[in-house]
Amino acid sequence: MDWYRSVRLFRAASIGVSVSLAGFASAQNAEPDIKTQLSDFVFYVNVHQTEAAAGMASEIFGAGMTPREFLEAVEEHGLEDDLDEAIGKALRSDELEPFGARMLKMLTDGRLQRARDPNEIERNIEGLVGGLRERLYARERLKAAGEYAMPQLIDALLQRADIQLRTQVQRLLNESGRSSVIPLSVSLMDIEPAAQEQVVNVLGQLGYEAAAPYISELRDKTLSDPVRAACDRALDSLGVSGSTAELYLQLAEGYYNEREELTSFPGEQMQLLWDYDPSIGLNPTAIETEVYHEARAMRLAERSMEFGSQGPGALGLWVAANFSREIDETPGYDNPAYPPSMREAMYYAVASGPIIGEVVLSRALEDNDTRLARRAVEAIHRTAGPGLIWDRSSGQSPLVSALTYPSRRVQYDAALAIAASQPRSNFAGSERVVPALASAIRFAGTSYALVITEEEEQYRSIRRVIESQGYQVLPFGSDVAEIAEAIAEAPGIDLVVTQAAAGRTEPLIDAVRSRAKLSAAPIFSMVASNELPRLRRLHSGDVSIMVRPFGIGEDLLSSALTELVDSASGGVIEVDEARQFAMLSLDALRDLSVANNAVLDVSDSTASLVSAMNETTGEVRLQVAEVLSRIGRSSAQATIAEAALAASGTERVDLLGKLAGSAKRYGNQLDAPMIEQLVELSATGEDDEATAAATVIGALGLPQSDLVRLILAGQ
């Protein structure tokens, strides 16, 4: 073993023994330079000294270098190949993976920072007319800069002083791929006809359909025959057809769906919005990725409407995208695409009316977007009247479909919205409304979870954590089919947790999603470490799926489950929210009964309300009794009577009042023993209770002999 290797191994041992000892040793010696630190990191990784490698990586990160400074230090000392190899090994180590991933990101970010530097871009554009080697290097760097190079590239393309440079820029743009499509497209309407023809030719050669609506708009508006001919050729080569309005709407749909080819910088925090000003040229505006696609979808939907888009499609898409923007936007973010002069999303949704609300809801249900669905239902609730067309020519009604959506919040919201509209005509699915309202009274506060594991011991371990969060967990099963009956019997499934061997997670998630009742439920999947990066990437765009490694600690598991359910469905239904759902549902049932609604039969809720009398307390229980008092069934009246006789004090008086209301509406439906108890109470009870019981007797219309008994009992 050579001397330098011995020193390194000694240092590795020191780091492994004690952080404080390493700190003491470093204090006694000169701080190592970045070259030494990088070389040591590479060495420790290669000799499998993981603690030493982790410690050295921490020292490197602690130096506070920017990604570009880090990259240039690596290149300056000729360590690119050695470090790349070491990072690859670190990424395959559970202990070193976080350090390797961070170092790889610093290198990647450093290359991007350098490539996107305007001064660097300017130098590289000048290099396009240099020697062969310089040109190749410049082209590579400009392609790496992507959209960030477009303002200067377009300026170089449009200038007329250097024909050779213009030719080289056009060649570069012809090979630049999708990164140049939108910047070139948005510039089309504001440049000179000769330049328009040139840019249209580039867009036609690139072959991306995202350019089609812009080219179509130019074709509609241009007065230049050569430009119009170029537009026709480009549209033919793109293979698109339709009006400009239709093409803008198609592109808006693509952005709303966040199609991969319309995301310029996947995985990055910011994206770029583009506009063109003839006085300053192409102008980029940075916007957070979370709201980028919504901003583009809204702007393109506006363009579609400006060009006379027919039907509710463009407006419905705009409203949906605006809701999604509001949902995804970071609190306090100053969105450059949505100025303060714009109102909240609900303002535009309710102004658009219930038909547009149903268009938005249909989109939300199809996408399993619970948060959007709730906002769409709220907009419908606020605006829909009895004249709303429940069954359209397609035979589908989104609001009725929402009654079977996997989220119980959406089910309850939809039932409340339909009840509030007081429908006058029968519609398919009307029989589901009242049971949904009744379910909200009894089950809104109970959350149900499904745990699918291969071993029952794993199931028990996970179940313990989930039950500590207040969930009722369904029985053990190693696949969905095993517990299909339990799933069917549950009012709803609020969380699914899976743990499967390598290769089984994706089929298991597919099986979960194939069940209508589980199609939008939040899924938490624990997977093998070698599958983790791929599965995270696969589901990165779905807020309802979270992937974590095997062996996650109970505290981390608990917090991750909370984060998942909060982001996917708004969190579990807590006590206050459950009570609110119950009260709103009871109000809706009461209003339906008062209106004698012939479409929604409140008596369908009788069995649930009878059970609820034994499960609820306080104001909720009194409201249950109020609704029962408006149902003309003997079981409803008897339940109120039993509850009143079993109660005491103010509650008994209040319940006797509800019983009297039932008697006034439907007459005497009580059996003799119960009537005898009421007569006894009216004769012997305290004044308030006795008077309340006497009111019931009077409302029941009892025989004169019973009244004589009361009079004589008082003498």
C-alpha positions in Angstrom: 0.0 0.0 0.0 1.5 3.4 -1.1 1.8 6.3 1.3 -0.9 8.4 -0.2 -3.4 5.5 -0.2 -2.5 4.9 3.5 -3.2 8.5 4.4 -6.6 8.4 2.6 -7.7 5.2 4.3 -6.6 6.7 7.7 -8.7 9.7 6.9 -11.6 7.5 6.0 -11.4 5.7 9.3 -11.3 9.0 11.1 -14.5 10.1 9.4 -16.2 6.9 10.2 -15.3 6.9 13.9 -16.4 10.4 14.8 -17.6 13.6 13.1 -16.0 15.6 15.9 -12.7 13.8 15.4 -12.8 14.6 11.7 -13.6 18.2 12.5 -10.7 18.4 15.0 -8.3 16.9 12.4 -9.4 19.4 9.8 -8.9 22.2 12.2 -5.3 21.1 12.7 -4.5 21.1 9.0 -4.9 23.4 6.0 -8.3 23.2 4.4 -8.1 20.9 1.4 -8.8 22.4 -2.0 -11.6 21.3 -4.2 -9.3 19.1 -6.4 -8.3 17.2 -3.3 -11.8 16.9 -2.0 -13.1 15.6 -5.4 -10.2 13.2 -5.8 -10.8 11.9 -2.2 -14.5 11.4 -2.9 -13.7 9.4 -6.0 -11.2 7.3 -4.1 -13.5 6.5 -1.2 -16.3 5.5 -3.5 -14.0 3.2 -5.4 -12.7 1.5 -2.2 -16.2 1.2 -0.8 -15.6 3.5 2.2 -19.2 4.8 2.2 -19.0 6.8 5.4 -15.8 8.5 4.3 -17.3 9.2 0.8 -20.4 10.6 2.4 -18.4 12.8 4.7 -16.3 14.1 1.8 -19.4 14.8 -0.2 -20.8 16.8 2.7 -17.5 18.8 2.8 -17.8 19.6 -0.9 -21.4 20.7 -0.6 -20.6 22.7 2.5 -18.2 24.9 0.4 -21.2 26.7 -1.0 -20.2 26.6 -4.6 -22.8 27.3 -7.3 -23.5 24.5 -9.7 -21.6 26.4 -12.4 -18.6 26.9 -10.1 -18.6 23.2 -9.2 -18.8 22.2 -12.9 -15.9 24.5 -13.9 -13.8 23.2 -11.0 -14.3 19.6 -12.1 -13.4 20.5 -15.7 -10.4 22.6 -14.7 -8.8 19.7 -12.9 -9.7 17.1 -15.5 -11.9 15.0 -13.2 -15.0 14.6 -15.4 -14.6 10.9 -16.3 -13.4 9.8 -12.8 -16.2 11.7 -11.1 -18.9 10.5 -13.5 -17.9 6.9 -12.8 -17.9 7.5 -9.0 -21.3 9.2 -9.2 -22.6 6.2 -11.1 -21.4 3.8 -8.3 -22.8 6.1 -5.6 -26.2 6.1 -7.2 -26.3 2.3 -6.9 -25.5 2.5 -3.2 -28.4 3.0 -0.7 -26.1 5.0 1.6 -24.5 7.2 -1.0 -27.5 7.6 -3.4 -28.5 11.0 -2.0 -25.0 12.3 -2.2 -24.5 11.0 -5.8 -27.9 12.4 -6.9 -27.1 15.8 -5.5 -23.6 15.9 -7.1 -25.1 14.8 -10.4 -27.7 17.5 -10.2 -25.0 20.1 -9.5 -23.2 19.0 -12.6 -26.3 19.1 -14.7 -27.4 22.4 -13.3 -23.9 23.8 -13.9 -24.0 22.8 -17.5 -27.4 24.4 -17.9 -26.4 27.6 -16.2 -23.4 28.0 -18.4 -25.3 27.1 -21.6 -28.1 29.5 -20.8 -25.8 32.5 -19.9 -26.6 35.2 -22.4 -22.9 36.1 -22.8 -22.1 32.5 -23.4 -25.0 32.3 -26.0 -23.7 35.4 -27.7 -20.2 33.9 -28.0 -21.6 30.6 -29.3 -23.7 32.4 -32.0 -20.5 34.2 -33.1 -18.8 30.8 -33.2 -21.3 29.6 -35.8 -19.2 31.4 -38.4 -15.9 30.3 -37.1 -13.7 27.3 -37.9 -15.1 23.8 -38.2 -14.3 22.8 -34.6 -15.6 26.1 -33.2 -18.8 25.7 -35.2 -19.4 22.2 -33.9 -18.8 23.3 -30.3 -21.0 26.4 -30.7 -23.9 24.3 -32.2 -23.7 21.8 -29.3 -23.8 24.5 -26.7 -26.7 26.4 -28.4 -28.7 23.2 -28.6 -28.0 22.7 -24.9 -29.3 26.2 -24.2 -32.6 25.3 -25.8 -35.3 28.0 -25.5 -33.0 30.3 -23.6 -31.0 30.9 -26.7 -34.0 31.8 -28.9 -34.2 35.6 -28.4 -30.6 36.0 -29.6 -31.0 33.3 -32.3 -34.1 35.0 -33.7 -32.3 38.3 -33.8 -29.5 36.7 -35.7 -32.0 35.1 -38.1 -33.8 38.3 -38.8 -30.7 40.5 -39.3 -29.6 41.2 -42.8 -26.0 42.3 -42.3 -24.3 38.9 -42.1 -25.8 36.4 -44.6 -23.4 33.6 -43.6 -24.5 33.9 -39.9 -28.2 34.0 -40.9 -27.7 30.8 -43.0 -25.9 29.0 -40.1 -28.7 30.0 -37.6 -31.4 28.7 -40.0 -29.5 25.4 -40.3 -29.3 25.2 -36.5 -33.0 26.0 -36.1 -33.9 23.4 -38.7 -32.2 20.8 -36.4 -33.1 22.3 -33.1 -36.2 20.2 -32.3 -39.1 21.3 -30.3 -37.3 23.8 -28.2 -37.6 26.5 -30.9 -41.2 25.8 -32.0 -43.1 28.0 -29.6 -40.7 31.0 -29.6 -40.7 30.9 -33.4 -44.4 30.5 -33.5 -45.3 33.4 -31.3 -43.1 35.7 -33.3 -44.8 35.0 -36.6 -47.5 37.7 -36.6 -45.1 40.6 -35.8 -42.2 40.2 -38.2 -41.8 41.2 -41.8 -43.3 39.1 -44.6 -39.9 37.9 -45.8 -39.0 36.8 -42.3 -42.5 35.2 -41.8 -41.9 33.0 -44.9 -38.5 32.0 -43.6 -39.8 31.2 -40.1 -42.8 29.3 -41.5 -40.4 27.2 -43.6 -38.4 26.4 -40.5 -41.5 25.4 -38.6 -42.7 23.2 -41.4 -39.4 21.4 -41.5 -39.3 20.9 -37.7 -42.6 19.0 -38.0 -44.2 19.8 -34.7 -48.0 20.2 -34.6 -47.7 22.8 -31.8 -46.9 25.4 -34.6 -50.1 24.7 -36.6 -52.5 27.2 -35.0 -50.0 30.0 -35.3 -49.3 29.2 -39.0 -53.0 28.9 -39.6 -53.6 32.3 -38.1 -50.9 33.8 -40.2 -52.5 32.2 -43.3 -55.8 33.7 -42.4 -54.5 37.2 -41.9 -51.5 37.7 -44.3 -51.8 39.8 -47.4 -48.7 38.2 -48.9 -49.2 35.4 -51.5 -45.7 33.9 -50.9 -46.4 33.8 -47.1 -49.8 32.3 -47.6 -48.3 29.6 -49.9 -45.6 28.9 -47.4 -48.3 28.5 -44.7 -50.2 26.1 -46.8 -47.1 24.0 -47.5 -46.2 23.9 -43.8 -49.7 22.9 -42.7 -49.7 20.1 -45.3 -46.4 18.9 -44.1 -47.7 18.9 -40.5 -50.7 16.9 -41.6 -53.2 19.0 -39.7 -56.6 20.3 -40.7 -59.4 22.4 -39.2 -60.0 26.0 -38.6 -57.7 28.3 -36.6 -60.1 28.2 -33.7 -60.1 24.4 -33.7 -56.3 24.2 -33.9 -55.8 26.6 -31.0 -58.3 24.5 -29.0 -56.5 21.3 -29.8 -53.2 22.8 -28.7 -54.8 24.1 -25.5 -56.0 20.6 -24.7 -52.5 19.4 -25.1 -51.2 21.9 -22.6 -54.0 21.2 -20.2 -53.2 17.5 -20.4 -49.5 18.4 -19.8 -48.3 16.4 -22.8 -44.6 15.6 -22.5 -43.6 17.3 -25.8 -45.2 20.6 -24.6 -43.0 20.7 -21.4 -39.8 22.5 -22.3 -37.9 21.8 -19.1 -39.1 18.6 -17.4 -38.2 18.4 -13.8 -37.3 22.0 -13.5 -38.9 24.6 -11.2 -39.5 27.2 -13.9 -40.8 27.3 -17.5 -40.8 30.1 -20.0 -43.8 32.0 -21.5 -43.1 33.8 -24.7 -44.3 36.9 -26.5 -42.9 39.0 -29.3 -42.6 42.8 -29.3 -41.3 44.3 -32.6 -39.4 47.0 -30.6 -37.5 44.6 -28.4 -37.8 41.2 -30.0 -38.6 37.9 -28.4 -39.3 38.3 -24.7 -39.4 35.4 -22.2 -41.2 35.4 -18.9 -40.4 32.8 -16.2 -43.3 31.1 -14.6 -43.5 28.3 -12.0 -43.9 24.8 -13.6 -46.9 24.1 -11.4 -49.0 26.7 -13.2 -47.2 26.8 -16.6 -49.5 24.4 -18.5 -52.6 26.0 -17.1 -51.4 29.5 -18.2 -50.7 28.2 -21.7 -54.1 26.3 -21.9 -56.0 29.4 -20.8 -54.2 31.7 -23.3 -54.7 29.3 -26.2 -58.4 28.7 -25.2 -58.8 32.5 -25.3 -57.3 32.6 -28.8 -59.7 29.9 -29.8 -62.7 31.9 -28.5 -61.3 35.0 -30.3 -61.4 33.1 -33.5 -65.1 32.1 -33.0 -64.8 28.7 -31.4 -68.2 27.0 -31.4 -69.8 25.2 -28.5 -68.8 25.1 -24.8 -65.5 23.4 -25.4 -63.1 26.4 -25.3 -64.9 28.2 -22.4 -65.1 24.9 -20.4 -61.4 24.3 -20.9 -60.6 27.8 -19.8 -62.7 27.5 -16.7 -61.1 24.1 -15.9 -57.6 25.4 -16.4 -58.3 28.4 -14.2 -59.5 26.2 -11.4 -56.4 24.0 -11.9 -54.2 27.1 -11.7 -55.8 28.1 -8.5 -55.4 24.6 -7.1 -51.8 24.2 -8.0 -50.5 27.7 -7.4 -48.1 28.3 -4.6 -49.8 30.5 -1.9 -48.6 34.1 -2.4 -47.1 33.5 -5.8 -47.2 36.5 -8.1 -48.3 34.7 -11.2 -47.2 36.7 -14.3 -49.9 35.1 -16.4 -52.7 35.9 -14.0 -52.5 39.5 -12.8 -54.2 40.9 -9.7 -56.9 42.5 -11.8 -58.3 39.0 -12.5 -60.9 37.6 -10.0 -61.0 34.3 -8.3 -61.6 31.2 -10.5 -65.1 30.6 -9.0 -66.2 34.0 -10.2 -65.7 33.0 -13.9 -67.1 29.5 -13.3 -70.5 30.7 -11.8 -70.7 33.5 -14.4 -70.4 30.8 -17.1 -73.5 28.9 -15.9 -74.3 25.3 -15.0 -73.8 23.9 -18.5 -70.2 25.0 -18.5 -70.0 23.7 -14.9 -71.0 20.2 -16.1 -68.4 20.4 -18.9 -65.7 21.1 -16.3 -67.1 18.3 -14.1 -67.1 15.8 -16.9 -63.4 16.6 -17.5 -62.6 16.2 -13.9 -64.4 12.9 -13.6 -62.6 11.5 -16.7 -59.2 12.6 -15.3 -60.0 11.4 -11.7 -59.2 15.0 -10.6 -60.9 15.1 -7.2 -60.0 18.7 -6.4 -61.3 20.0 -9.7 -64.5 17.9 -9.4 -65.4 19.5 -6.1 -65.0 23.0 -7.5 -67.0 22.2 -10.6 -69.8 20.7 -8.4 -69.8 23.8 -6.2 -70.2 26.1 -9.3 -73.1 23.9 -10.5 -74.7 24.0 -7.0 -74.6 27.8 -7.0 -76.3 28.2 -10.4 -78.3 25.1 -11.3 -82.1 25.2 -11.1 -84.8 22.6 -11.8 -84.6 23.3 -15.5 -81.1 21.8 -15.7 -81.1 19.1 -18.4 -80.0 16.0 -16.5 -79.9 13.6 -19.4 -78.3 15.0 -22.5 -78.4 13.5 -26.0 -75.4 11.3 -25.0 -77.4 9.9 -22.2 -74.8 11.0 -19.7 -75.0 13.5 -16.8 -71.7 14.4 -15.2 -73.4 15.5 -12.0 -75.3 12.2 -11.7 -72.1 10.3 -12.6 -70.4 12.1 -9.7 -72.7 10.3 -7.3 -70.6 7.1 -7.9 -67.2 8.9 -8.0 -64.6 7.2 -5.7 -64.3 10.3 -3.5 -67.1 10.5 -0.9 -66.6 14.3 -0.7 -67.5 14.5 -4.4 -70.5 12.1 -3.9 -71.9 14.2 -1.1 -71.3 17.5 -3.0 -73.1 16.1 -6.0 -76.0 14.9 -4.0 -76.4 18.2 -2.3 -76.2 20.1 -5.6 -78.9 17.9 -7.2 -81.1 18.2 -4.1 -80.7 22.0 -4.1 -81.8 22.2 -7.7 -85.2 20.6 -6.8 -85.5 18.6 -10.0 -89.0 18.4 -11.4 -88.5 15.6 -13.9 -87.3 12.0 -13.4 -83.7 11.3 -14.6 -81.5 8.2 -14.7 -79.7 7.9 -11.4 -82.2 9.9 -9.3 -82.6 6.9 -7.0 -79.0 7.4 -5.8 -79.4 11.0 -4.5 -81.3 10.5 -1.3 -79.2 7.4 -0.2 -76.0 9.5 -0.8 -77.4 12.3 1.5 -78.3 9.7 4.1 -74.8 8.2 3.9 -73.3 11.6 4.6 -75.2 11.8 7.8 -73.9 8.4 9.1 -70.5 7.8 7.5 -68.9 11.1 6.5 -66.6 11.0 9.5 -65.4 7.5 9.0 -62.3 6.9 6.8 -61.6 3.6 5.2 -58.2 2.2 4.1 -57.2 -0.8 2.0 -53.8 -2.4 2.6 -52.5 -4.9 0.1 -49.3 -6.8 0.9 -47.9 -10.3 0.1 -47.4 -11.3 3.8 -49.9 -10.9 6.6 -47.1 -9.7 9.0 -46.4 -6.8 6.6 -50.2 -6.1 6.6 -50.4 -6.0 10.4 -47.4 -3.6 10.7 -48.8 -1.1 8.2 -52.3 -1.5 9.6 -51.1 -0.4 13.0 -49.8 2.9 11.6 -52.9 3.6 9.5 -55.3 2.8 12.4 -53.4 5.3 14.5 -54.4 8.0 12.0 -58.1 7.1 12.5 -58.8 4.9 9.5 -60.9 1.7 9.6 -58.7 -0.8 7.7 -60.3 -3.6 5.6 -59.2 -7.2 6.1 -55.9 -8.6 4.8 -55.6 -9.5 1.1 -52.6 -10.0 -1.2 -54.5 -8.7 -4.3 -57.6 -6.7 -5.0 -59.7 -9.7 -6.0 -59.2 -11.3 -2.6 -61.0 -8.5 -0.8 -63.5 -7.4 -3.5 -66.5 -8.2 -1.2 -65.1 -6.0 1.6 -64.4 -3.2 -0.8 -68.0 -3.4 -2.1 -69.4 -3.2 1.4 -67.4 -0.1 2.5 -69.1 3.3 1.9 -65.9 4.4 0.2 -62.1 3.8 0.1 -60.1 6.8 1.2 -56.6 5.4 1.0 -54.9 2.4 -0.6 -51.5 1.2 0.6 -49.5 -1.5 -1.3 -46.3 -3.3 -0.7 -45.2 -5.7 -3.4 -42.1 -7.5 -4.7 -40.1 -6.2 -7.6 -42.1 -6.2 -10.8 -45.5 -6.5 -9.1 -46.2 -2.9 -8.2 -47.3 -1.6 -11.6 -49.8 -4.5 -12.2 -51.1 -4.0 -8.7 -51.7 -0.3 -9.2 -53.4 -1.1 -12.5 -55.6 -3.6 -10.7 -56.5 -1.0 -8.1 -57.3 1.7 -10.7 -59.4 -0.8 -12.7 -62.0 -0.9 -9.9 -64.5 1.9 -10.2 -64.6 2.4 -6.4 -60.8 2.8 -6.3 -60.1 4.6 -9.5 -59.4 7.9 -7.8 -58.3 6.8 -4.4 -54.9 7.9 -3.2 -52.3 5.1 -3.5 -49.2 4.8 -1.4 -46.8 2.2 -2.8 -43.7 0.8 -1.0 -41.2 -0.7 -3.5 -37.8 -2.1 -3.7 -35.0 0.4 -3.9 -33.9 -0.6 -7.4 -37.4 0.2 -8.7 -37.8 3.4 -6.8 -36.3 5.9 -9.3 -38.2 4.5 -12.3 -41.5 4.2 -10.5 -41.2 7.7 -9.1 -40.6 9.1 -12.6 -43.5 7.0 -14.0 -46.0 8.5 -11.5 -44.4 11.9 -11.0 -47.3 13.7 -12.7 -50.0 12.0 -10.6 -50.7 13.6 -7.3 -52.8 10.6 -6.2 -49.8 8.2 -6.3 -46.8 8.3 -3.9 -43.9 5.9 -4.2 -41.6 5.2 -1.2 -38.9 2.5 -0.5 -39.4 -0.6 1.7 -38.5 -0.1 5.3 -39.7 3.4 5.7 -40.0 4.3 9.4 -43.4 4.6 11.1 -43.1 8.3 11.6 -42.1 8.9 8.0 -44.8 6.6 6.8 -47.4 8.5 8.9 -46.3 11.9 7.6 -46.1 10.7 4.0 -49.6 9.2 4.1 -50.9 12.5 5.5 -49.1 14.5 2.7 -50.5 12.1 0.0 -54.2 12.3 1.2 -54.0 16.0 1.7 -52.7 16.7 -1.9 -54.8 14.1 -3.6 -58.2 14.5 -2.0 -58.0 17.4 0.5 -57.2 15.2 3.5 -59.4 12.9 5.6 -62.8 14.2 6.6 -62.3 15.5 10.1 -65.1 15.8 12.8 -66.1 19.3 12.0 -66.3 18.7 8.2 -68.3 15.5 8.8 -70.7 17.4 11.0 -71.1 20.0 8.3 -71.8 17.4 5.7 -74.4 15.8 8.0 -76.1 19.1 8.7 -76.1 20.1 5.0 -77.6 16.7 4.0 -80.3 17.0 6.7 -81.2 20.5 5.5 -81.4 19.2 1.9 -83.6 16.2 2.9 -85.9 18.6 5.0 -86.2 21.0 2.0 -87.1 18.1 -0.3 -89.8 16.9 2.0 -91.2 20.4 2.6 -91.3 20.9 -1.2 -93.0 17.5 -1.6 -90.4 16.7 -4.3 -91.8 14.0 -6.4 -88.5 13.0 -8.0 -86.3 12.6 -5.0 -88.2 10.5 -2.4 -87.0 11.4 1.1 -88.6 8.2 2.5 -85.8 6.3 0.8 -83.6 7.5 3.6 -85.8 6.1 6.4 -83.6 3.1 7.3 -80.4 5.2 7.5 -82.1 8.0 9.5 -83.5 5.4 12.0 -80.0 4.1 12.5 -78.7 7.6 12.8 -81.0 8.4 15.7 -78.9 5.9 17.7 -75.6 7.1 16.4 -75.8 10.9 16.7 -76.2 13.5 19.4 -77.1 17.1 20.0 -78.2 19.3 17.1 -77.5 16.6 14.5 -79.9 14.2 16.3 -82.6 16.8 16.4 -82.2 17.5 12.7 -82.5 13.7 12.0 -85.7 13.7 14.0 -87.0 16.7 12.1 -86.5 14.9 8.8 -88.1 11.7 10.2 -91.1 13.7 11.3 -91.6 14.6 7.6 -91.6 10.9 6.4 -95.0 9.2 6.5 -93.9 5.8 7.7 -94.7 4.2 11.0 -91.1 3.3 11.6 -90.1 6.9 11.4 -92.7 8.1 13.9 -92.0 5.2 16.2 -88.3 6.0 16.2 -88.9 9.6 17.2 -91.3 8.4 20.0 -88.7 5.9 21.4 -86.0 8.5 21.3 -88.2 11.1 23.1 -89.3 8.7 25.8 -85.6 7.6 26.4 -84.4 11.2 26.6 -84.7 13.7 29.4 -84.8 17.4 30.0 -84.7 19.8 27.1 -83.8 17.1 24.6 -87.0 15.2 25.5 -89.1 18.3 25.1 -87.5 19.0 21.7 -88.0 15.5 20.5 -91.6 15.5 21.6 -92.1 18.6 19.5 -90.7 16.7 16.5 -93.1 13.8 17.3 -96.0 16.2 17.5 -95.1 17.5 14.0 -95.1 13.9 12.6 -98.5 13.3 14.2 -100.0 16.5 12.7 -98.8 15.5 9.3 -99.5 11.8 9.2 -101.8 11.0 12.2 -101.4 8.3 14.8 -98.9 5.5 13.6 -97.8 4.4 17.1 -98.7 1.1 18.9 -100.7 1.0 22.1 -97.8 0.5 24.6 -96.0 3.5 23.3 -99.2 5.6 23.5 -99.7 4.4 27.0 -96.2 5.7 27.9 -96.9 9.1 26.4 -100.2 9.3 28.3 -98.3 8.4 31.5 -95.6 11.1 30.8 -98.3 13.7 30.2 -99.9 12.9 33.5 -96.8 12.6 35.7 -94.0 14.5 34.0 -92.6 17.9 34.8 -94.5 20.9 33.4 -92.6 21.3 30.2 -92.3 17.6 29.5 -96.0 17.0 30.4 -97.2 19.9 28.2 -95.0 18.6 25.3 -96.4 15.1 25.8 -99.9 16.4 25.9 -99.3 18.2 22.7 -98.3 14.9 21.1 -101.5 13.3 22.5 -103.6 16.1 21.0 -101.9 15.8 17.6 -102.4 12.0 17.6 -106.1 12.5 18.0 -106.5 9.9 20.8 -109.9 8.8 22.0 -111.9 10.8 24.6 -111.3 8.2 27.2 -107.6 8.9 27.2 -108.3 12.6 27.7 -110.6 11.9 30.6 -107.8 10.0 32.3 -105.5 13.0 32.0 -108.1 15.3 33.4 -108.9 13.1 36.4 -105.2 12.5 37.0 -104.7 16.2 37.6 -107.5 16.5 40.3 
